[in-house]
């Protein structure tokens, strides 16, 4: 039996150690719309940012998580290491992020004909790939 998919997108949850910096990064630097904030069972808050049909859940736990993820993006460790947002304004988005002080891990570059990517680290070091199809 296969999954009976009901939404043309996926949602991702990010447990943060610096909620203020992450809210600024996802809300102001990337310009994602905050859909809402809801209490987490067991303590904490889930902040839901809209990305098309997907949702990025930026979560502050109370009490805080006992450990950090391994740093280093793609080469840092096995497991989930980055995620992708397809955009129509990659160059401007990277410039805005750089001006806001975000770490640009991979500047805008063509990876194959018609596909340009860039990778930006959020304040907790999670990698966000921006992809533009021309």
ABEGO torsion letter per residue (X at the ends): XBBBBABABBBBBBBBABAAAAAAAAAAAAGBBBAEBBBBBGEEBBBBBBBEABBBBBBBBOBBBABBBBBGEAAABBEBABBBBBBABAAAAAAAAAAAGBBBABBBBBABBGBBBBBBBBAAGBBBBBBBBX
